[in-house]
Structures are given as C-alpha cells and as structure tokens.
Amino acid sequence: MRKPILLSYKVNKIMNSLQDNENLTILAIESSCDETAAAVVRNGREILSNIVATQIDIHRRFGGVVPEIASRNHVMAIEEVVKEAIEKSGIDKKDIDAIAVTYGAGLLGALLVGLSYAKGLSLGLNKPLFGVSHIMGHIAANYLSSDLQPPYLCLMVSGGHTALLDVESYGKIKLLCSTGDDAAGEAFDKAARLLGLSYPGGVEIERLAKDGKPSISFPVPDFKKGFSFSGLKTAVVNYIHNKKQKGEEINGAVVACSFQEAVVKQLFRAVEYYLKKTGRKKVAIAGGVGANSRLREELDTLKEQGITVYYPPVKLCTDNAAMIASAAYFMIKDGAEPSNLALDAKATVPLGF
C-alpha cells in the first residue's frame, strides 16, 4: 500500500524539483467565505482556468453570510468546481505540480471544506500541498494582471481586513497600519443595511453614491493611530436616526456618497503618508473594496507624484482561487516548505510576516 505523500516525501527533494521547474503549474482551492473557487495557474502569472461558484444570491435574503449555510453549499459545489477548473485549463491531472489551498483567514467551517478536499487531492494525485494565507492571496492577485515585483506598498481593503503593508519581498511583508475595529468592507455592509440596501453592501453603496454629492461631513479619523471605521458607522446611524426623529426625508444617495467619501479619504491619506515615509514608488491595492471606482479614482492622483499604482481586474479583487495559486507559486520560489496533514483551518492569520 502506498504511503501518504504528506507523511513520507522528502521535503528537500521536492523543493528542489519545484524551484527548478520553469513551468510550475498549480491547482488551487479557495473556500474562505461564500465563494467556492478553483483555478489552475502557471508560473504564478498565467491563468489557465479560474472557476468561481458564488453564493451571493443565497445569502442576500439574510443580509449577510450565514456560516452554516456557506459550509453546506461549499460541500455541494466543490467537486464540480475543481473538475471544471481542471477541464477548462486544458491540462491533465498528471501535469499538476502542486496543490494550493486557503487555510485562513475566514469562516472555519467553510475553510475546512476546501482544506479537506485539497488534502484528498494531494494524496490522491501524489502532489505536495501548500497552505496559503488569504491575505497573501489578495496581494498576489496583482501578479496575475501585471509585472509587479517587490518592493511596494499594498493597501489591503476587504470585508475582514484593512491594512497598509510594506511588501519588501515575496515572502517578507511588514505591517505598517491596520484597523482597530471595523474593516472597510464591513463598514460598507453595515452602512448599506442602515440605508435598506441589499448584500453585498459595497457594490450597492457605490451604485447609489453615483447619484449623490458628499455634502455630509462624516468623521475621518487620524489613521496614524490605526484605521477606524466604527465611528463613521455610528455617525451614519446618528444621522439617519436624527432625520427620522425630525420627520425629515433621508437622501440615500447623499448619505452613501458622503459615507464613501469619508472611507476613501482615510485610506488615501494613509497611503500618501506611508509612501512618503517609506520612500516607495509603487502601491498596489488588494481585497474586495479595491474594486471601488471612487477609491481607484483617488489613488490615481498619486501618479502625478511619480507613483505607479497597480489594481487587479475587478473580478480578481473578490475571492478567487487564481490568486491563491499565484501566492503559492511565489511562496515556493521563496523557499516555503510543503504543508502536511496537520495543516488546520484558522479564523485569523497574521497580516505581516
């Protein structure tokens, strides 16, 4: 009986083989929240396939992601998603060099579905497994659409994280600033609920904001003490409550536009400050909020200061497996060792390492 590869392979031999491979093909799985995804990527930058089965319509009726429902839907979708990713890539299973999977951060139940399936594939195909941080994945989304190379600053803005990172190398990332309360994406979702908008809130806020003007002075905290969006959320609550008490009409477009502007101002000021502090000349955006057109518009003004700004395509800003495969590629080239069957799902992961 063949021994499980994750318990018996010689790490050094495998690492040498992978690092010397000029056409490294990685199959990746992502299931950290409400997207069941699988992708095949070659050499960290060439997407051969990228399949995403979204649960947005399922969770919309609840106003947000329900963890148990997300997990059950991952179980139902993952086999077909992986099968489709392999078929559309045009490669044979034997041509896969490694399996990558998100191990955190995210919903534990959801993560375990992808992690368990990836372990099974690793054993069944006799291929090494690499656990990838969801944070690293979002950063690596930039490598799939550009020739971006470290060093550079990265603005991480998603539903679970808001941070400024100094990417010194592919495997060395320094945390410069992070949020002490709500993440930007979380704040967008909460503001959307207050305005009676559907899930996901970020898209709905941006859509509504286009019909308004930022005429409400919502607070923009000093980011030097850490990003903060809780006070902004409270300000929106108070504004709407006061309007209702007075029987006055609430202009949703104005509220949405003013809220969005306050978020963008805080993020932009932090980026501008840390670019000057670090001397970096490149900045990349990562995470779902990175798809926001107003944020991109503001960051584009940095080009006047000689800064090169990188954005992933909108479809790569949200959760997908291509970004996980790309991150795994650069981890391998940086000398990361394969994971083993003891790899477990984690609700949180470090922002810097």
C-alpha positions in Angstrom: 0.0 0.0 0.0 1.4 3.4 -1.0 2.3 5.6 2.0 0.6 9.0 2.1 2.8 11.5 0.4 2.3 14.2 3.0 3.9 11.9 5.6 6.6 10.3 3.6 8.0 12.5 0.8 11.5 14.0 1.2 11.0 17.8 1.5 14.3 18.8 0.1 14.0 16.7 -3.0 10.5 18.1 -3.7 11.5 21.7 -3.0 14.5 21.4 -5.4 12.3 19.9 -8.1 9.6 22.6 -7.7 12.1 25.6 -7.5 13.9 24.4 -10.6 10.7 23.8 -12.6 10.4 26.5 -15.3 6.7 25.7 -15.9 5.3 25.3 -12.5 1.6 24.5 -12.7 -0.5 24.8 -9.5 -4.1 23.8 -8.8 -5.6 26.0 -6.1 -8.8 25.9 -4.0 -10.4 28.8 -2.1 -13.4 28.5 0.2 -12.8 31.0 3.0 -16.3 32.7 2.9 -19.1 32.4 0.3 -17.3 31.6 -2.9 -16.3 28.1 -3.9 -13.4 28.5 -6.2 -10.7 26.5 -8.0 -8.1 27.6 -10.5 -5.1 26.4 -12.4 -2.2 28.9 -12.8 1.2 28.5 -14.5 4.3 30.3 -13.1 2.3 32.5 -10.8 1.1 34.8 -13.5 -0.7 32.9 -16.3 -4.3 31.9 -15.5 -5.2 28.7 -17.3 -8.6 28.5 -15.6 -10.4 30.3 -12.8 -13.8 29.0 -11.7 -16.0 30.6 -9.0 -19.3 29.4 -7.7 -20.8 32.3 -5.8 -23.4 32.1 -3.0 -24.3 35.8 -3.1 -28.0 35.2 -4.1 -28.3 32.6 -1.3 -27.1 34.9 1.5 -28.7 38.1 0.2 -32.0 37.2 1.8 -30.3 37.1 5.2 -28.4 40.4 4.7 -25.0 38.7 5.0 -23.2 35.5 5.0 -24.6 32.7 7.3 -21.6 30.4 8.1 -23.5 27.1 8.3 -25.3 27.7 5.0 -21.9 28.7 3.4 -20.3 25.5 4.6 -23.1 23.3 3.3 -23.0 25.0 -0.1 -19.2 24.6 -0.3 -19.7 20.8 0.2 -22.2 20.6 -2.6 -20.2 22.7 -5.1 -16.5 21.9 -4.6 -16.2 18.7 -6.5 -17.8 20.1 -9.7 -15.8 23.4 -9.4 -12.5 21.6 -9.1 -13.4 19.3 -12.0 -14.4 22.3 -14.2 -11.2 24.1 -13.3 -9.0 21.2 -14.5 -11.1 20.6 -17.6 -11.0 24.3 -18.7 -7.3 24.6 -18.0 -6.6 22.1 -20.8 -4.1 20.1 -18.8 -4.1 16.6 -17.5 -4.1 15.9 -13.7 -0.6 14.4 -14.0 0.7 17.8 -15.2 -0.2 19.5 -11.9 2.9 20.1 -9.9 1.4 21.2 -6.6 -1.9 21.8 -4.8 -2.6 25.1 -3.0 -5.4 25.9 -0.6 -6.6 28.7 1.6 -6.2 27.7 5.3 -7.1 31.1 6.8 -8.4 33.7 7.5 -12.1 33.1 7.1 -15.1 31.1 8.3 -13.8 27.9 9.9 -16.5 25.6 8.6 -16.1 27.0 5.1 -12.3 26.8 5.2 -12.4 23.1 6.3 -14.3 22.1 3.2 -11.7 23.4 0.9 -8.8 22.3 3.1 -10.1 18.7 3.4 -10.7 18.4 -0.3 -7.2 19.8 -1.1 -5.6 17.2 1.3 -7.5 14.5 -0.5 -6.3 15.7 -3.9 -2.7 15.9 -2.6 -2.8 12.3 -1.5 -4.7 11.0 -4.5 -2.5 12.8 -7.1 0.7 12.3 -5.1 1.4 16.1 -5.2 2.7 18.4 -2.5 0.3 20.6 -0.6 0.8 24.3 0.2 -1.4 26.1 2.7 -1.8 29.8 1.6 -2.9 32.8 3.7 -6.0 34.5 2.2 -4.1 37.8 2.8 -1.2 36.6 0.6 -3.7 35.6 -2.0 -5.3 39.0 -2.3 -1.9 40.6 -2.6 -0.9 38.1 -5.3 -3.9 39.0 -7.4 -1.8 41.9 -8.6 0.8 39.5 -10.0 -1.9 37.9 -12.3 -2.5 41.1 -14.2 0.8 43.0 -14.2 4.6 42.6 -13.9 4.5 44.0 -10.4 7.5 43.0 -8.3 8.5 43.9 -4.7 9.3 46.2 -3.0 6.0 48.2 -2.9 3.2 49.3 -0.6 0.0 47.3 -0.6 -3.4 48.7 0.6 -5.4 45.7 1.8 -9.1 46.6 1.9 -11.6 43.8 2.3 -14.6 42.7 4.4 -12.3 41.3 7.1 -9.1 43.4 6.8 -8.0 46.9 6.3 -4.2 47.4 6.5 -1.2 49.0 4.8 1.6 46.6 4.2 5.2 47.1 3.1 5.9 44.2 0.7 9.7 44.0 1.0 9.9 40.7 -0.9 7.5 38.0 -1.9 8.0 36.3 1.5 8.6 39.3 3.7 5.7 41.7 4.5 5.8 44.4 7.2 2.5 45.6 8.7 2.5 49.5 8.8 -1.1 50.2 9.8 -4.3 48.2 10.5 -7.8 48.7 11.8 -8.6 48.6 15.5 -12.3 48.0 14.9 -14.4 47.5 11.7 -12.7 46.7 8.4 -13.6 49.0 5.4 -15.7 46.3 3.7 -17.5 45.5 7.0 -18.3 49.2 7.3 -19.7 49.3 3.8 -22.0 46.4 4.5 -23.3 48.0 7.8 -23.9 51.3 6.1 -25.8 49.6 3.3 -28.1 47.8 5.8 -28.8 51.2 7.5 -29.9 52.5 4.2 -32.0 49.5 3.4 -29.7 48.2 0.7 -29.1 44.6 -0.1 -26.0 42.4 0.3 -23.2 42.8 -0.7 -23.2 46.4 0.6 -20.1 47.7 -1.0 -21.5 47.4 -4.5 -24.8 48.9 -3.5 -23.3 51.9 -1.7 -21.1 52.6 -4.7 -24.0 52.4 -7.1 -26.2 54.7 -5.0 -23.3 57.1 -4.3 -23.1 58.0 -8.0 -26.4 59.8 -7.7 -25.4 61.9 -4.7 -22.9 64.5 -3.5 -20.6 64.3 -0.4 -22.4 67.1 1.4 -22.5 65.5 4.8 -19.4 65.9 6.9 -18.9 62.5 8.4 -15.8 62.0 10.6 -12.4 60.9 9.1 -10.2 59.6 12.0 -6.5 60.0 12.2 -5.1 56.9 10.6 -1.8 57.2 12.5 -3.4 55.5 15.5 -4.8 52.8 13.2 -7.6 52.7 10.7 -11.0 53.1 12.3 -14.5 52.9 10.7 -16.6 52.2 13.8 -17.1 55.9 14.5 -18.1 56.6 10.9 -20.7 53.8 11.1 -22.0 55.4 14.3 -22.2 58.8 12.6 -24.3 57.3 9.9 -26.6 55.7 12.5 -27.0 59.0 14.3 -27.6 61.0 11.1 -30.4 58.7 10.0 -31.9 58.5 13.5 -32.0 62.3 13.8 -33.6 62.7 10.4 -36.3 60.2 11.3 -37.0 61.8 14.6 -37.5 65.2 12.9 -39.6 63.6 10.2 -37.2 64.7 7.5 -36.6 62.9 4.3 -33.3 60.9 4.1 -31.5 61.3 0.8 -29.9 57.9 0.5 -27.6 58.9 -2.4 -26.2 61.8 -0.4 -25.6 59.6 2.7 -24.0 56.9 0.5 -21.8 59.3 -1.3 -20.7 61.1 1.9 -20.0 57.8 3.7 -18.0 56.5 0.7 -16.0 59.8 0.6 -15.1 59.5 4.3 -13.8 56.0 3.8 -11.8 56.9 0.7 -10.3 60.0 2.4 -9.0 58.0 5.3 -7.5 55.3 3.1 -5.9 57.8 0.7 -4.4 59.9 3.4 -2.7 56.8 4.9 -1.3 55.6 1.6 0.1 59.1 0.8 1.6 59.3 4.2 3.3 55.9 4.2 4.6 56.4 0.6 6.5 59.4 1.8 7.6 57.7 5.0 8.9 54.6 3.3 10.1 56.2 0.0 8.3 53.5 -2.0 7.4 54.4 -5.6 4.8 51.7 -6.2 1.5 51.0 -4.5 -0.9 48.1 -5.1 -4.4 47.6 -4.0 -5.9 44.3 -2.7 -9.2 43.0 -1.5 -12.8 43.3 -2.4 -13.1 47.1 -1.6 -10.2 47.5 -4.1 -12.9 47.2 -6.8 -14.4 50.5 -5.7 -14.2 53.0 -8.5 -14.1 56.1 -6.3 -11.1 54.7 -4.3 -9.3 53.9 -7.6 -10.0 57.4 -8.9 -8.4 59.0 -5.8 -5.4 56.7 -5.8 -4.8 57.5 -9.5 -4.0 61.1 -8.5 -0.8 59.6 -7.0 0.5 59.2 -10.5 1.1 63.0 -10.5 3.6 62.4 -7.8 5.5 59.8 -9.8 3.9 56.9 -8.1 2.9 53.8 -10.1 -0.4 52.4 -9.0 -1.5 48.8 -9.5 -5.0 47.4 -9.4 -6.1 43.8 -10.1 -9.0 43.4 -12.5 -12.3 43.7 -10.6 -13.0 40.0 -11.0 -9.8 39.3 -9.2 -10.4 41.7 -6.3 -13.1 39.4 -4.8 -12.4 35.9 -3.6 -11.0 33.5 -6.2 -8.6 30.6 -6.4 -6.2 32.1 -9.1 -4.8 34.5 -6.5 -4.2 31.5 -4.1 -2.3 29.6 -6.8 -0.2 32.7 -7.6 0.6 33.2 -4.0 1.7 29.6 -3.7 4.0 29.9 -6.7 5.9 32.8 -5.1 6.0 31.0 -1.8 7.6 28.0 -3.4 10.2 30.2 -5.3 10.9 31.9 -1.9 11.7 28.6 -0.3 8.5 27.7 1.6 8.2 24.1 2.5 5.1 22.0 1.7 2.4 21.6 4.4 1.3 18.2 5.8 -1.9 16.6 7.0 -1.6 18.5 10.3 -2.5 21.7 8.5 -5.6 23.2 10.1 -8.0 25.9 9.3 -7.6 29.3 11.1 -10.1 32.0 11.6 -7.4 34.6 11.7 -3.9 34.9 10.2 -1.0 37.4 10.7 -1.1 40.5 8.4 2.7 40.8 8.4 5.4 38.1 8.4 
